């Protein structure tokens, strides 16, 4: 029987399950397989059940932002409101359009949930808890995230509805565009950690979080992640005021609920990824000695980022479609490229010319480079805004001068003006 360790309860339960199955005479390979299946089901169940709480939390926090109470009727503090919503969706009629491609139509909402849940396979919850510590974890996350875009295209295309199809095309344009700066800035934590393994990236943040070393990259990753899930102010995926309800207009019942489940789960998952890649993940005081504390730190950071996501959604208006793409291609893409080049250059200079420097000197140099880069960027933006303002004012003055020239005394316009 394994020795009980109060600081590592989940690992103890994992070992206890293996010991108990061994006492039943089950062969060792089957025991390992059962342990893996139980672990996978546990992580998947946690991810799938988490939106029940986060939806309630988002409603309550958004209610406070908007000076209202939020759900407060079903259960104490409205805690059972999400369960009531699930029951409502389960009892609603499930309709499939007559002209729809039924296989693709029914597969799309399941694929969107699957694309989010499988990301959690490489998320490290603590120093001793990670589902699959693969050495290409970041690449795995990028690849799996692409399934969400494919599922949206499947749902819009198979619905046999012109509005769903247009919504799916608009979604593809947005998601593919914002994936470009997001993938570019993911090179920054990979370079700083010297590995694509997610657990290795967390371990590399023992002295300083990457948000300190590369705040610009962290901010771009967070912004593009919000755009990737299509939440306000980037919610052009649905845009009810413009194109009905977007790609999922034909979905009803629990299939519609699965689209919403994927959206809310993805909203929390991007917070988890931000915490892992830029906020140290489970790193914190005594996290290595007491792995349970690592889980606490990990969840606190993730929910802290989720509060910011709710804050942004509750306060910012929707961005116009042309402004949305201009912001991506004209601002985020060049800035993300500059952030990668700047980080690589400064990090190489520090390791080459200050070989004995510690992590503190390295973090300070990278932070100073990011601050200088942001100041230079603000200067460029200010010059651009000044030039644009002069252009507009010059055009306005020219139009006024032309109007005054046409309204000289003796002309019909001047006579009409003097009569008034």
C-alpha positions as CSV (number, residue, x, y, z in Angstrom):
1,X,0.0,0.0,0.0
2,X,1.5,3.4,-0.9
3,X,2.4,5.9,1.8
4,X,0.0,8.7,2.3
5,X,1.3,12.2,1.5
6,X,-1.0,15.0,2.4
7,X,0.8,17.4,0.1
8,X,0.3,15.2,-2.9
9,X,-3.2,13.7,-2.4
10,X,-4.1,13.1,-6.1
11,X,-0.9,11.2,-6.8
12,X,-1.6,9.1,-3.7
13,X,-5.1,8.3,-5.0
14,X,-3.6,7.4,-8.4
15,X,-1.1,5.0,-6.7
16,X,-3.8,3.7,-4.3
17,X,-6.0,2.8,-7.3
18,X,-3.1,0.9,-8.9
19,X,-2.3,-1.0,-5.6
20,X,-6.0,-2.0,-5.2
21,X,-6.3,-3.2,-8.8
22,X,-3.0,-5.2,-8.2
23,X,-4.5,-6.9,-5.2
24,X,-7.4,-8.1,-7.4
25,X,-4.9,-10.1,-9.5
26,X,-5.2,-7.8,-12.6
27,X,-2.1,-7.9,-14.8
28,X,0.2,-4.8,-14.5
29,X,-0.3,-3.5,-18.1
30,X,-4.1,-3.6,-17.6
31,X,-3.7,-1.8,-14.3
32,X,-1.7,1.0,-16.0
33,X,-4.3,1.2,-18.7
34,X,-7.1,1.6,-16.2
35,X,-5.2,4.2,-14.3
36,X,-4.7,6.2,-17.5
37,X,-8.4,5.9,-18.4
38,X,-9.4,7.1,-14.9
39,X,-7.0,10.0,-15.2
40,X,-8.3,11.0,-18.6
41,X,-11.9,10.7,-17.6
42,X,-11.2,12.8,-14.5
43,X,-9.6,15.6,-16.4
44,X,-12.2,15.5,-19.1
45,X,-15.1,15.6,-16.5
46,X,-13.5,18.5,-14.7
47,X,-13.2,20.5,-18.0
48,X,-16.7,19.7,-19.1
49,X,-18.3,20.4,-15.7
50,X,-16.3,23.6,-15.1
51,X,-18.5,25.8,-17.4
52,X,-21.5,25.1,-15.2
53,X,-19.7,27.2,-12.5
54,X,-18.0,29.7,-14.9
55,X,-21.3,30.6,-16.6
56,X,-22.8,31.4,-13.2
57,X,-19.7,33.3,-12.2
58,X,-19.7,35.3,-15.5
59,X,-23.4,36.2,-15.1
60,X,-22.9,37.4,-11.5
61,X,-19.8,39.4,-12.3
62,X,-21.3,40.9,-15.4
63,X,-24.4,41.8,-13.4
64,X,-22.2,43.7,-11.0
65,X,-20.5,45.5,-13.8
66,X,-23.9,46.5,-15.3
67,X,-25.5,47.4,-12.0
68,X,-27.9,44.4,-11.7
69,X,-28.0,41.3,-9.6
70,X,-27.6,38.5,-12.1
71,X,-29.3,35.1,-11.5
72,X,-30.8,35.0,-8.1
73,X,-33.9,32.9,-8.3
74,X,-32.9,29.2,-9.0
75,X,-31.2,28.0,-5.9
76,X,-29.2,30.1,-3.3
77,X,-27.6,33.1,-5.1
78,X,-28.8,31.6,-8.4
79,X,-26.3,28.7,-8.2
80,X,-28.6,26.2,-9.9
81,X,-29.4,28.5,-12.8
82,X,-26.9,26.7,-15.1
83,X,-28.4,23.4,-14.2
84,X,-31.8,24.7,-15.2
85,X,-30.4,25.9,-18.5
86,X,-28.9,22.5,-19.2
87,X,-32.3,20.8,-18.4
88,X,-34.0,23.3,-20.7
89,X,-31.7,22.5,-23.6
90,X,-32.0,18.8,-23.1
91,X,-35.8,18.9,-23.3
92,X,-36.0,21.2,-26.3
93,X,-36.8,19.7,-29.7
94,X,-33.8,18.7,-31.7
95,X,-34.2,19.9,-35.3
96,X,-32.1,19.0,-38.3
97,X,-32.9,21.0,-41.5
98,X,-34.2,18.9,-44.3
99,X,-31.5,20.0,-46.8
100,X,-28.6,19.8,-44.3
101,X,-25.7,17.3,-44.5
102,X,-26.8,15.4,-41.4
103,X,-23.5,13.7,-40.6
104,X,-21.4,16.8,-40.8
105,X,-24.2,18.9,-39.2
106,X,-24.4,16.7,-36.1
107,X,-20.6,16.1,-35.9
108,X,-19.6,19.8,-35.9
109,X,-20.8,20.7,-32.3
110,X,-19.1,17.6,-30.9
111,X,-15.9,18.5,-32.6
112,X,-15.9,22.0,-31.2
113,X,-16.1,20.7,-27.6
114,X,-13.5,18.0,-28.4
115,X,-11.1,20.6,-29.7
116,X,-11.1,22.4,-26.4
117,X,-11.2,19.5,-24.0
118,X,-8.1,17.8,-25.7
119,X,-6.0,20.9,-25.0
120,X,-6.2,20.1,-21.3
121,X,-4.2,16.9,-21.9
122,X,-0.9,18.9,-21.9
123,X,-1.8,21.4,-19.2
124,X,0.4,21.0,-16.0
125,X,-1.8,21.3,-12.9
126,X,1.2,20.9,-10.5
127,X,4.8,19.9,-10.5
128,X,3.8,16.2,-10.4
129,X,0.5,16.5,-12.3
130,X,0.4,16.7,-16.1
131,X,-1.5,14.5,-18.4
132,X,1.0,14.2,-21.3
133,X,4.3,15.9,-20.9
134,X,5.2,15.8,-24.6
135,X,8.2,17.8,-25.9
136,X,6.0,19.6,-28.5
137,X,3.2,20.7,-26.2
138,X,2.9,24.2,-27.7
139,X,2.7,22.8,-31.2
140,X,0.1,20.4,-30.0
141,X,-2.0,23.3,-28.6
142,X,-1.8,25.2,-31.8
143,X,-2.8,22.2,-33.9
144,X,-5.7,21.2,-31.7
145,X,-7.0,24.8,-31.6
146,X,-7.3,24.7,-35.4
147,X,-10.0,22.0,-35.0
148,X,-12.3,24.6,-33.6
149,X,-12.2,26.7,-36.7
150,X,-12.8,23.6,-38.8
151,X,-15.9,22.7,-36.7
152,X,-17.4,26.2,-37.2
153,X,-16.9,25.9,-41.0
154,X,-18.5,22.4,-40.9
155,X,-21.5,23.7,-38.9
156,X,-22.1,26.7,-41.2
157,X,-21.5,24.8,-44.5
158,X,-23.7,21.8,-43.6
159,X,-26.7,23.8,-42.4
160,X,-28.0,24.6,-45.9
161,X,-28.6,28.2,-44.8
162,X,-27.0,31.2,-46.5
163,X,-26.7,33.2,-43.3
164,X,-25.0,30.3,-41.5
165,X,-22.6,30.0,-44.5
166,X,-21.8,33.7,-44.5
167,X,-21.3,33.6,-40.7
168,X,-18.9,30.6,-41.1
169,X,-16.9,32.4,-43.8
170,X,-16.7,35.5,-41.6
171,X,-15.5,33.3,-38.7
172,X,-12.8,31.7,-40.8
173,X,-11.5,35.1,-41.9
174,X,-11.3,36.3,-38.3
175,X,-9.9,33.2,-36.6
176,X,-7.3,32.5,-39.3
177,X,-6.2,36.2,-39.2
178,X,-5.8,36.3,-35.4
179,X,-4.0,33.0,-35.3
180,X,-1.1,34.6,-37.1
181,X,0.1,37.0,-34.3
182,X,-0.9,34.4,-31.7
183,X,1.4,31.8,-33.1
184,X,4.2,34.3,-33.7
185,X,4.2,35.4,-30.0
186,X,4.1,31.8,-28.8
187,X,7.7,31.7,-30.1
188,X,8.7,33.9,-27.2
189,X,8.0,31.5,-24.3
190,X,9.5,28.7,-26.4
191,X,12.7,30.7,-26.9
192,X,12.9,31.8,-23.3
193,X,12.4,28.3,-22.0
194,X,14.4,26.6,-24.7
195,X,11.7,24.0,-25.1
196,X,8.2,23.5,-26.6
197,X,7.1,21.3,-23.6
198,X,4.5,23.1,-21.5
199,X,5.8,21.7,-18.2
200,X,9.3,22.8,-19.2
201,X,8.0,26.3,-19.9
202,X,6.5,26.4,-16.4
203,X,9.7,25.1,-14.8
204,X,11.6,27.9,-16.6
205,X,9.6,30.6,-14.8
206,X,10.8,29.7,-11.3
207,X,12.7,33.0,-10.9
208,X,10.7,35.3,-13.0
209,X,7.4,34.9,-14.9
210,X,7.6,35.4,-18.7
211,X,5.0,38.2,-18.4
212,X,7.8,40.1,-16.7
213,X,10.4,39.2,-19.4
214,X,8.0,39.7,-22.3
215,X,4.9,41.7,-21.3
216,X,4.2,42.7,-25.0
217,X,4.1,39.1,-26.1
218,X,1.9,38.1,-23.2
219,X,-0.5,41.0,-23.9
220,X,-0.7,40.1,-27.6
221,X,-1.3,36.4,-26.8
222,X,-4.1,37.3,-24.5
223,X,-5.8,39.7,-26.9
224,X,-5.5,37.3,-29.9
225,X,-6.8,34.5,-27.7
226,X,-10.0,36.5,-26.9
227,X,-10.4,37.2,-30.6
228,X,-9.8,33.5,-31.3
229,X,-12.8,32.5,-29.2
230,X,-14.9,35.3,-30.6
231,X,-15.8,37.1,-27.4
232,X,-16.5,40.8,-27.1
233,X,-15.2,43.1,-28.4
234,X,-14.3,40.5,-31.1
235,X,-17.7,38.8,-31.3
236,X,-18.1,39.1,-35.1
237,X,-18.6,35.3,-35.2
238,X,-22.3,35.8,-34.4
239,X,-22.9,39.5,-34.7
240,X,-26.7,39.2,-34.2
241,X,-27.3,42.8,-35.3
242,X,-25.8,42.1,-38.7
243,X,-26.2,38.5,-39.7
244,X,-28.9,36.7,-37.7
245,X,-26.9,34.5,-35.3
246,X,-24.0,33.4,-37.5
247,X,-22.8,29.9,-38.1
248,X,-25.1,28.1,-35.6
249,X,-28.4,29.7,-36.6
250,X,-29.9,26.3,-37.5
251,X,-28.9,24.5,-34.3
252,X,-31.4,23.8,-31.5
253,X,-31.6,21.9,-28.3
254,X,-28.4,20.3,-26.8
255,X,-26.5,20.7,-30.1
256,X,-26.8,24.5,-29.7
257,X,-25.8,23.9,-26.0
258,X,-22.6,22.1,-27.2
259,X,-21.7,25.2,-29.2
260,X,-22.1,27.3,-26.0
261,X,-20.3,24.8,-23.9
262,X,-17.3,24.9,-26.3
263,X,-17.3,28.7,-26.2
264,X,-17.4,29.1,-22.4
265,X,-14.9,26.2,-21.9
266,X,-12.6,27.8,-24.5
267,X,-12.9,31.2,-22.7
268,X,-11.6,29.6,-19.5
269,X,-9.0,27.5,-21.4
270,X,-7.3,30.6,-22.9
271,X,-7.0,31.9,-19.3
272,X,-5.4,28.6,-18.3
273,X,-2.9,28.8,-21.2
274,X,-2.1,32.4,-20.4
275,X,-1.4,31.4,-16.8
276,X,0.8,28.5,-17.9
277,X,2.8,30.2,-20.6
278,X,3.3,33.7,-19.1
279,X,2.2,33.7,-15.4
280,X,4.3,30.7,-14.1
281,X,1.4,28.2,-14.0
282,X,1.6,26.3,-10.8
283,X,4.8,28.1,-9.7
284,X,4.6,29.7,-6.2
285,X,5.9,29.5,-2.7
286,X,6.4,25.8,-1.7
287,X,4.7,24.6,-4.8
288,X,7.3,22.0,-5.5
289,X,7.4,20.7,-2.0
290,X,3.6,20.6,-1.6
291,X,2.1,20.0,-5.1
292,X,-1.4,20.6,-3.9
293,X,-0.4,24.3,-3.4
294,X,0.6,24.3,-7.1
295,X,-3.0,23.4,-8.0
296,X,-4.2,26.3,-5.9
297,X,-1.8,28.8,-7.5
298,X,-2.7,27.5,-10.9
299,X,-6.4,27.9,-10.4
300,X,-6.0,31.4,-8.8
301,X,-4.0,32.7,-11.7
302,X,-6.5,31.1,-14.2
303,X,-9.6,32.6,-12.5
304,X,-7.8,36.0,-12.2
305,X,-7.3,36.0,-16.0
306,X,-11.0,34.9,-16.4
307,X,-12.1,37.9,-14.4
308,X,-10.3,40.1,-16.9
309,X,-12.0,38.3,-19.8
310,X,-15.4,39.0,-18.1
311,X,-14.3,42.6,-17.5
312,X,-13.5,43.1,-21.2
313,X,-16.7,41.5,-22.3
314,X,-18.8,43.6,-20.0
315,X,-17.3,47.0,-20.9
316,X,-16.0,47.1,-24.5
317,X,-18.4,47.5,-27.5
318,X,-18.1,45.3,-30.6
319,X,-15.4,46.3,-33.1
320,X,-16.5,47.0,-36.7
321,X,-15.3,44.2,-39.1
322,X,-12.9,46.4,-41.1
323,X,-11.4,47.9,-37.9
324,X,-11.1,44.4,-36.5
325,X,-9.0,43.2,-39.4
326,X,-7.0,46.4,-39.7
327,X,-6.1,46.2,-36.0
328,X,-4.8,42.6,-36.6
329,X,-2.8,43.1,-39.8
330,X,-1.6,46.7,-39.2
331,X,-0.9,46.5,-35.5
332,X,-0.7,43.1,-33.9
333,X,1.2,41.2,-36.7
334,X,4.0,43.7,-37.0
335,X,4.2,44.3,-33.2
336,X,4.3,40.5,-32.6
337,X,7.2,40.1,-35.2
338,X,9.0,43.0,-33.5
339,X,8.5,41.4,-30.1
340,X,10.0,38.1,-31.2
341,X,13.0,39.7,-32.9
342,X,13.6,42.0,-29.9
343,X,13.4,39.1,-27.4
344,X,15.7,36.9,-29.4
345,X,18.2,39.7,-29.9
346,X,18.4,40.9,-26.2
347,X,18.4,37.3,-24.8
348,X,21.3,36.4,-27.2
349,X,23.2,39.5,-26.2
350,X,22.8,38.8,-22.5
351,X,23.8,35.1,-22.7
352,X,26.8,36.0,-25.0
353,X,28.3,39.1,-23.3
354,X,27.1,38.4,-19.7
355,X,27.6,34.6,-19.5
356,X,27.7,34.7,-15.7
357,X,24.5,36.8,-15.3
358,X,21.7,35.2,-13.4
359,X,18.0,35.0,-14.2
360,X,17.4,38.3,-12.5
361,X,19.7,40.2,-14.9
362,X,18.2,38.4,-17.8
363,X,14.7,39.3,-16.8
364,X,15.7,42.9,-16.1
365,X,17.3,43.3,-19.5
366,X,14.3,41.8,-21.3
367,X,11.9,44.0,-19.4
368,X,13.9,47.1,-20.2
369,X,13.9,46.2,-23.9
370,X,10.1,45.7,-23.8
371,X,9.6,49.1,-22.1
372,X,11.8,50.8,-24.7
373,X,10.0,49.0,-27.5
374,X,6.6,50.1,-26.2
375,X,7.8,53.7,-25.9
376,X,9.0,53.6,-29.5
377,X,5.8,52.1,-30.6
378,X,3.7,54.8,-28.9
379,X,5.9,57.4,-30.6
380,X,5.2,55.8,-34.0
381,X,1.4,55.7,-33.2
382,X,1.5,59.3,-32.1
383,X,3.2,60.4,-35.3
384,X,0.8,58.4,-37.4
385,X,-2.2,59.9,-35.6
386,X,-0.8,63.4,-36.0
387,X,-0.3,62.9,-39.7
388,X,-3.8,61.5,-40.1
389,X,-5.2,64.5,-38.2
390,X,-3.4,67.0,-40.4
391,X,-4.6,65.2,-43.5
392,X,-8.2,65.3,-42.4
393,X,-8.0,69.0,-41.3
394,X,-6.2,69.9,-44.5
395,X,-9.0,68.3,-46.5
396,X,-11.6,70.0,-44.4
397,X,-9.9,73.4,-44.9
398,X,-9.7,72.8,-48.6
399,X,-13.4,72.0,-48.9
400,X,-14.3,75.1,-46.9
401,X,-12.1,77.3,-49.1
402,X,-13.6,75.8,-52.2
403,X,-17.1,76.5,-50.8
404,X,-16.1,80.1,-50.0
405,X,-14.7,80.6,-53.5
406,X,-18.0,79.5,-55.1
407,X,-20.0,81.8,-52.8
408,X,-18.3,85.1,-53.8
409,X,-20.4,88.3,-53.9
410,X,-22.5,88.6,-56.9
411,X,-23.0,84.9,-57.3
412,X,-26.4,83.1,-56.5
413,X,-25.1,81.4,-53.5
414,X,-23.8,84.6,-51.9
415,X,-27.1,86.4,-52.6
416,X,-29.0,83.5,-51.1
417,X,-26.8,83.6,-48.0
418,X,-27.2,87.4,-47.6
419,X,-30.9,87.1,-47.9
420,X,-31.0,84.8,-44.9
